[in-house]
Amino acid sequence: MALLTNPANAVAAPPKACIVAPLPEAPNWSYSNVDSADPTGRFVAGGGYPADAVDFNRFSGLWDNGQLREVAIPGTHQMINDVNSSGTAVGQSNVPDTFELMTPWVIVDGRTTALPGMASGTATGINERGDIVGHGHGDAVIWKAGSTWPQKLERPPGAEHAGAADIDDDGTVLGWFDRAGKPGVVVWRPDGRIVELASPLGPSSFVGASRLRDGWVAGTAVEALTGTAVRWNLADGTATTYPHLGFAADVNGSGWIVGQQADRPYLAVYVTDNGEMLLPGLVTPATVTEVKGMSDDGRRLAGHATGKDGNVHAVRWTCE
């Protein structure tokens, strides 16, 4: 299925093939996975688990051009939700005993510090100028670059809760809300407009969103417990569905998406203007592959795949 590429964001011809390689792991890791990647593909964020992992304790890390740097994040369930091309990352973790969210975290030069103004919450996205978004206590928030305190984003009319998922370089924020128990996707424009993204499957379905890049949104629509990958174009309001993909995990500025098959085996699929490409795994036949981030030029993808030991391991795909 060909995509309608925005010429202003187009790059060179889409890749025709990708090769996979494992990312290095620390000696005390038994398996690992990827949380996110920066728009250049230089930085990949994720972490690993020891063989005797308990209470979901995780060792977090950033790969810089394939070289691992471990990152200490307090608590359990540690996640690095996003990273920009400067290597600044944002994330979350939980209190070990209660599993409540701790403060949201920002990671600069490998050092983890709490974002101010929120005792419990998460930071989910960061753009190139350093604006950070997240949520806590039922509200989406933004820490604008250079500020020291978060600002609440207005909820859509009638929404009981809202949260932020990502932020574009122009300041557009992607997020979610629920109204009367039904989830939806919302975009906060820099001029203050609040835009709800409708489900292409109709009013009986609901939608969720993963990532935002240069006006393209990757996500999913769910009807009767079945997910369908969706890509929205904020420029014209259109939505494209990919029924055999359960969700779209990421999108680049050309509108190319990465997602995962809806049915077993759960394999990663890369969709460009050349059509669809099933990504290779670490073993043949592949059993599980998942992409969590892609570069703007579409040449670097990052995620995880099942290895020969049966465990999942962080990987990077290089595409030409």
PLY file of the C-alpha trace (Angstrom):
ply
format ascii 1.0
element vertex 320
property float x
property float y
property float z
element edge 319
property int vertex1
property int vertex2
end_header
0.00 0.00 0.00
1.64 3.25 -1.10
1.61 6.29 1.16
0.96 9.87 0.22
4.29 11.47 1.02
4.38 15.16 1.92
6.89 16.56 -0.63
8.11 19.19 1.84
9.32 16.44 4.19
10.38 13.88 1.60
13.84 12.34 1.69
15.67 10.21 -0.83
13.97 7.16 -2.34
12.63 4.77 0.30
14.85 1.84 1.30
14.26 -1.53 -0.31
15.88 -3.82 2.28
16.97 -3.80 5.92
19.51 -5.83 7.86
19.33 -6.46 11.60
22.08 -6.49 14.22
21.94 -6.85 18.01
22.83 -3.88 20.19
25.46 -4.57 22.87
24.29 -5.53 26.33
25.90 -5.07 29.73
27.47 -8.23 31.24
24.76 -8.49 33.91
21.90 -8.31 31.40
20.09 -11.49 30.40
17.72 -9.85 27.91
16.97 -6.31 26.75
14.54 -4.15 24.83
14.19 -0.70 23.28
11.87 2.08 24.41
12.54 4.84 21.86
15.04 6.42 19.46
15.98 9.94 18.40
15.07 11.40 14.96
18.59 10.92 13.58
18.91 7.29 14.67
22.08 8.07 16.62
20.58 7.56 20.09
18.55 4.51 21.09
17.00 4.28 24.56
16.07 1.12 26.42
17.43 -1.24 28.98
18.08 -4.75 30.17
17.09 -7.21 32.85
19.18 -9.62 34.91
18.37 -13.32 34.77
16.94 -13.17 38.31
15.00 -9.92 37.82
12.49 -9.31 40.60
9.98 -6.52 41.16
10.49 -5.45 37.54
13.81 -3.81 38.39
15.53 -2.78 35.18
18.89 -1.44 34.11
18.30 1.49 31.76
20.68 2.64 29.07
21.33 4.83 26.03
23.13 3.54 22.95
25.11 6.28 21.17
25.89 5.06 17.66
25.71 1.54 19.01
27.82 2.13 22.14
25.98 1.43 25.40
25.97 3.87 28.30
24.09 2.66 31.35
21.76 5.14 33.05
20.66 4.98 36.70
16.93 5.67 37.21
15.44 5.27 40.70
12.55 2.91 41.38
11.18 0.04 39.28
9.47 -0.25 35.85
12.01 2.25 34.53
11.23 3.53 31.02
13.01 6.03 28.76
10.07 7.24 26.73
11.82 9.60 24.31
15.21 11.05 23.39
16.19 13.92 21.08
19.19 14.28 18.79
21.22 15.95 21.56
20.89 12.81 23.65
18.58 14.38 26.23
16.01 11.80 27.30
12.85 11.70 29.40
11.12 8.90 31.25
9.39 7.45 34.26
9.58 4.86 37.02
7.50 3.49 39.87
7.81 3.36 43.64
8.98 -0.20 44.49
6.44 -0.97 47.21
3.31 0.83 45.99
4.01 0.91 42.21
2.81 4.51 42.12
4.56 6.72 39.60
7.57 8.57 40.93
8.54 12.03 39.67
9.04 12.29 35.90
12.70 12.18 34.90
15.00 14.00 32.51
18.39 12.52 31.60
21.17 14.88 30.48
24.71 13.65 29.82
23.80 10.38 31.52
22.62 12.06 34.74
19.02 11.53 35.87
17.19 14.37 37.64
13.56 14.94 38.58
11.53 17.36 36.50
10.17 20.11 38.77
6.58 20.67 39.79
5.22 17.12 39.78
5.63 14.63 42.61
4.07 11.76 40.64
3.83 11.49 36.88
5.59 10.71 33.64
7.51 12.51 30.91
6.65 11.04 27.51
8.13 13.26 24.79
10.87 15.77 24.04
11.48 17.79 20.88
14.64 19.22 19.38
14.51 22.52 21.24
14.02 20.75 24.58
10.29 21.16 25.21
9.09 18.21 27.31
5.55 16.85 27.67
3.97 14.33 30.01
1.10 13.92 32.42
0.13 13.47 36.03
-2.97 13.69 38.23
-5.26 13.52 35.18
-3.75 16.39 33.20
-1.39 16.74 30.26
1.51 19.09 30.97
4.39 20.75 29.15
7.76 21.91 30.45
8.79 24.50 27.87
12.50 24.72 27.17
14.16 27.01 29.69
11.19 26.98 32.08
11.30 25.58 35.59
7.66 24.63 36.05
5.13 22.61 34.05
2.05 24.16 32.46
-1.24 22.29 32.26
-2.79 21.80 28.84
-6.53 22.41 28.67
-8.54 19.21 28.49
-10.89 18.68 25.53
-14.48 19.65 26.39
-16.11 17.09 28.68
-12.94 15.04 29.20
-12.35 13.61 32.66
-8.64 12.93 32.13
-5.95 13.79 29.59
-2.29 13.08 28.97
0.47 13.91 26.50
2.27 11.32 24.36
4.65 13.33 22.14
5.62 16.80 20.97
6.61 17.96 17.48
9.38 20.45 16.79
6.86 23.24 16.09
5.35 22.76 19.55
2.31 20.70 18.51
1.49 18.23 21.29
-0.08 14.82 20.73
-2.06 13.22 23.52
-5.03 11.26 24.75
-8.18 11.86 26.75
-11.18 9.95 27.99
-14.74 11.17 27.92
-17.43 9.10 29.62
-15.05 6.15 29.70
-14.21 6.28 25.98
-10.60 7.06 25.00
-9.70 9.48 22.23
-6.74 11.20 20.58
-6.17 14.94 20.85
-3.71 17.42 19.36
-2.88 20.72 21.04
-1.74 23.24 18.42
0.83 25.95 19.33
-1.84 28.63 18.73
-4.02 27.09 21.45
-6.43 25.15 19.25
-7.54 21.73 20.52
-8.16 19.22 17.73
-9.65 15.77 18.32
-8.69 13.06 15.82
-11.66 10.95 14.78
-11.52 7.20 14.36
-11.62 6.12 10.70
-13.55 3.01 11.81
-16.59 4.97 12.94
-18.19 6.14 16.20
-18.38 2.69 17.80
-14.56 2.42 17.86
-11.96 4.27 19.89
-8.43 5.45 19.08
-4.98 5.71 20.63
-1.82 7.39 19.38
1.87 6.59 19.64
4.03 9.21 17.95
3.95 12.53 16.09
6.44 13.75 13.50
6.22 16.73 11.09
2.44 16.65 11.07
2.00 12.87 10.80
0.49 10.83 13.67
0.95 7.09 14.19
-1.56 5.14 16.25
-4.38 2.65 16.30
-8.15 2.35 16.11
-9.87 -0.38 18.11
-13.25 -1.93 17.41
-14.60 -5.12 19.02
-11.22 -5.61 20.77
-9.38 -5.66 17.41
-6.74 -3.04 16.69
-6.05 -1.49 13.28
-3.00 0.66 12.54
-3.80 4.27 11.61
-1.78 7.14 10.23
-3.33 10.61 10.45
-2.19 13.57 8.32
-2.68 16.75 10.35
-2.23 18.91 7.24
-5.47 17.75 5.62
-7.18 15.78 8.38
-7.17 12.48 6.51
-6.56 9.06 8.07
-5.14 5.93 6.41
-5.77 2.48 7.88
-3.70 -0.70 7.64
-6.13 -3.48 8.63
-3.60 -6.33 8.89
-1.40 -4.26 11.25
-2.49 -4.07 14.86
-0.91 -0.68 15.51
1.53 1.87 14.13
4.38 2.48 16.57
6.21 5.37 14.89
6.18 7.64 11.84
8.76 9.87 10.15
8.47 13.17 8.31
7.77 11.41 5.01
4.75 9.62 6.47
6.43 6.19 6.48
5.30 4.04 9.39
6.50 1.06 11.38
3.98 -1.26 12.95
3.34 -4.84 13.87
1.22 -7.59 12.37
-2.15 -7.98 14.04
-1.95 -11.78 14.08
0.75 -14.26 15.05
3.60 -14.26 14.47
3.87 -10.71 15.81
6.40 -9.37 13.34
7.44 -5.78 12.59
6.35 -4.26 9.28
7.89 -1.19 7.63
5.58 0.73 5.25
7.09 3.26 2.80
6.25 4.56 -0.66
7.72 1.31 -1.99
5.05 -0.68 -0.16
5.37 -2.97 2.84
8.49 -4.74 4.08
8.61 -7.47 6.72
11.64 -6.76 8.90
14.12 -9.59 9.54
14.66 -11.02 13.02
17.69 -12.41 14.79
16.54 -15.97 14.05
14.85 -17.60 11.06
11.94 -17.90 11.07
11.44 -14.84 13.25
9.03 -15.21 16.15
8.79 -11.68 17.59
10.12 -8.40 16.17
9.01 -4.92 17.21
10.17 -1.45 16.15
10.08 1.34 18.75
11.76 4.17 16.84
12.85 5.28 13.37
15.07 7.98 11.93
13.79 10.85 9.79
15.59 9.52 6.73
14.11 6.06 7.25
17.52 4.38 7.21
17.76 3.46 10.90
15.17 1.59 12.92
15.46 0.41 16.52
13.53 -2.15 18.51
13.87 -5.69 19.78
13.69 -9.24 18.48
13.78 -12.78 19.82
17.26 -14.34 19.80
18.52 -17.91 19.65
18.24 -18.14 23.45
14.50 -17.48 23.26
14.84 -14.10 24.97
14.15 -10.69 23.50
17.17 -8.51 22.71
17.61 -4.88 21.64
18.43 -4.52 17.93
18.95 -1.97 15.22
17.98 -2.28 11.57
20.05 -0.52 8.89
18.11 0.02 5.68
19.24 0.82 2.12
0 1
1 2
2 3
3 4
4 5
5 6
6 7
7 8
8 9
9 10
10 11
11 12
12 13
13 14
14 15
15 16
16 17
17 18
18 19
19 20
20 21
21 22
22 23
23 24
24 25
25 26
26 27
27 28
28 29
29 30
30 31
31 32
32 33
33 34
34 35
35 36
36 37
37 38
38 39
39 40
40 41
41 42
42 43
43 44
44 45
45 46
46 47
47 48
48 49
49 50
50 51
51 52
52 53
53 54
54 55
55 56
56 57
57 58
58 59
59 60
60 61
61 62
62 63
63 64
64 65
65 66
66 67
67 68
68 69
69 70
70 71
71 72
72 73
73 74
74 75
75 76
76 77
77 78
78 79
79 80
80 81
81 82
82 83
83 84
84 85
85 86
86 87
87 88
88 89
89 90
90 91
91 92
92 93
93 94
94 95
95 96
96 97
97 98
98 99
99 100
100 101
101 102
102 103
103 104
104 105
105 106
106 107
107 108
108 109
109 110
110 111
111 112
112 113
113 114
114 115
115 116
116 117
117 118
118 119
119 120
120 121
121 122
122 123
123 124
124 125
125 126
126 127
127 128
128 129
129 130
130 131
131 132
132 133
133 134
134 135
135 136
136 137
137 138
138 139
139 140
140 141
141 142
142 143
143 144
144 145
145 146
146 147
147 148
148 149
149 150
150 151
151 152
152 153
153 154
154 155
155 156
156 157
157 158
158 159
159 160
160 161
161 162
162 163
163 164
164 165
165 166
166 167
167 168
168 169
169 170
170 171
171 172
172 173
173 174
174 175
175 176
176 177
177 178
178 179
179 180
180 181
181 182
182 183
183 184
184 185
185 186
186 187
187 188
188 189
189 190
190 191
191 192
192 193
193 194
194 195
195 196
196 197
197 198
198 199
199 200
200 201
201 202
202 203
203 204
204 205
205 206
206 207
207 208
208 209
209 210
210 211
211 212
212 213
213 214
214 215
215 216
216 217
217 218
218 219
219 220
220 221
221 222
222 223
223 224
224 225
225 226
226 227
227 228
228 229
229 230
230 231
231 232
232 233
233 234
234 235
235 236
236 237
237 238
238 239
239 240
240 241
241 242
242 243
243 244
244 245
245 246
246 247
247 248
248 249
249 250
250 251
251 252
252 253
253 254
254 255
255 256
256 257
257 258
258 259
259 260
260 261
261 262
262 263
263 264
264 265
265 266
266 267
267 268
268 269
269 270
270 271
271 272
272 273
273 274
274 275
275 276
276 277
277 278
278 279
279 280
280 281
281 282
282 283
283 284
284 285
285 286
286 287
287 288
288 289
289 290
290 291
291 292
292 293
293 294
294 295
295 296
296 297
297 298
298 299
299 300
300 301
301 302
302 303
303 304
304 305
305 306
306 307
307 308
308 309
309 310
310 311
311 312
312 313
313 314
314 315
315 316
316 317
317 318
318 319
